[in-house]
């Protein structure tokens, strides 16, 4: 994985659904998440 200048990794998160606190389904759009490394 290519690292950014800050030393964090960019993780690709595909589109998926997850359950919210109230049990409803939430659609999570495809996005990028940076994780501390």
N, CA, C and O of each residue as an XYZ file, in Angstrom:
148
protein
N       0.844     -1.203      0.000
C       0.000      0.000      0.000
C       0.879      1.253      0.000
O       1.897      1.326      0.687
N       0.465      2.192     -0.762
C       1.206      3.459     -0.791
C       0.882      4.243      0.474
O      -0.274      4.363      0.881
N       1.916      4.757      1.066
C       1.715      5.527      2.293
C       1.737      7.016      1.981
O       2.432      7.464      1.068
N       0.979      7.760      2.739
C       0.969      9.206      2.571
C       2.117      9.806      3.369
O       2.823      9.099      4.088
N       2.295     11.092      3.239
C       3.414     11.758      3.919
C       3.295     11.653      5.433
O       4.298     11.629      6.146
N       2.065     11.590      5.912
C       1.875     11.541      7.357
C       2.104     10.139      7.903
O       2.038      9.926      9.114
N       2.372      9.190      7.029
C       2.659      7.838      7.485
C       1.411      7.018      7.734
O       1.468      5.984      8.401
N       0.285      7.466      7.205
C      -0.950      6.718      7.397
C      -1.271      5.927      6.135
O      -0.906      6.311      5.024
N      -1.955      4.827      6.338
C      -2.352      4.005      5.198
C      -3.747      4.403      4.763
O      -4.605      4.721      5.587
N      -3.962      4.381      3.451
C      -5.311      4.615      2.950
C      -5.951      3.266      2.681
O      -5.445      2.472      1.888
N      -7.054      3.018      3.342
C      -7.740      1.745      3.186
C      -9.013      1.978      2.394
O      -9.800      2.873      2.701
N      -9.200      1.161      1.375
C     -10.404      1.284      0.558
C     -11.526      0.499      1.202
O     -11.377     -0.689      1.489
N     -12.649      1.159      1.431
C     -13.810      0.501      2.018
C     -14.895      0.424      0.958
O     -15.435      1.456      0.561
N     -15.229     -0.779      0.487
C     -16.274     -0.903     -0.530
C     -17.653     -0.606      0.055
O     -17.827     -0.517      1.270
N     -18.623     -0.456     -0.839
C     -19.986     -0.169     -0.396
C     -20.541     -1.373      0.353
O     -20.423     -2.509     -0.107
N     -21.137     -1.123      1.489
C     -21.707     -2.205      2.274
C     -22.820     -1.658      3.158
O     -23.025     -0.448      3.247
N     -23.530     -2.568      3.806
C     -24.588     -2.151      4.723
C     -24.221     -2.589      6.128
O     -23.570     -3.613      6.334
N     -24.653     -1.793      7.083
C     -24.418     -2.176      8.469
C     -25.627     -1.778      9.294
O     -26.404     -0.905      8.907
N     -25.773     -2.431     10.434
C     -26.916     -2.138     11.292
C     -26.590     -0.976     12.206
O     -25.515     -0.909     12.802
N     -27.537     -0.067     12.304
C     -27.352      1.071     13.190
C     -27.707      0.691     14.615
O     -28.016     -0.463     14.908
N     -27.658      1.683     15.498
C     -27.954      1.425     16.908
C     -29.415      1.018     17.102
O     -29.743      0.237     17.995
N     -30.292      1.569     16.242
C     -31.713      1.276     16.391
C     -32.117      0.057     15.576
O     -33.305     -0.242     15.459
N     -31.141     -0.652     15.009
C     -31.453     -1.861     14.261
C     -31.766     -1.614     12.802
O     -32.035     -2.549     12.047
N     -31.731     -0.342     12.404
C     -31.986     -0.033     10.997
C     -30.758     -0.331     10.159
O     -29.624     -0.286     10.635
N     -31.021     -0.638      8.893
C     -29.888     -0.885      7.998
C     -29.368      0.432      7.462
O     -30.137      1.273      6.997
N     -28.066      0.603      7.528
C     -27.445      1.804      6.987
C     -26.593      1.406      5.805
O     -25.831      0.442      5.875
N     -26.719      2.146      4.720
C     -25.876      1.883      3.564
C     -24.639      2.755      3.670
O     -24.725      3.982      3.705
N     -23.491      2.105      3.721
C     -22.230      2.837      3.800
C     -21.654      2.903      2.403
O     -21.365      1.880      1.782
N     -21.491      4.121      1.920
C     -20.961      4.287      0.570
C     -19.488      3.912      0.524
O     -18.790      3.903      1.538
N     -19.046      3.605     -0.675
C     -17.634      3.294     -0.877
C     -16.806      4.528     -0.566
O     -17.107      5.623     -1.042
N     -15.764      4.351      0.234
C     -14.939      5.489      0.613
C     -13.548      5.018      0.995
O     -13.252      3.823      0.998
N     -12.712      5.973      1.312
C     -11.356      5.645      1.751
C     -11.188      6.050      3.203
O     -11.629      7.119      3.623
N     -10.544      5.178      3.958
C     -10.323      5.449      5.368
C      -8.823      5.412      5.617
O      -8.131      4.510      5.145
N      -8.330      6.381      6.348
C      -6.904      6.382      6.667
C      -6.717      5.823      8.067
O      -7.355      6.271      9.020
N      -5.834      4.839      8.177
C      -5.610      4.216      9.468
C      -4.247      4.596      9.998
O      -3.291      4.674      9.227
N      -4.128      4.835     11.290
C      -2.811      5.123     11.867
C      -1.913      3.903     11.744
O      -2.353      2.777     11.979
N      -0.678      4.119     11.384
C       0.227      2.991     11.150
C       1.418      3.075     12.084
O       2.297      2.214     12.042
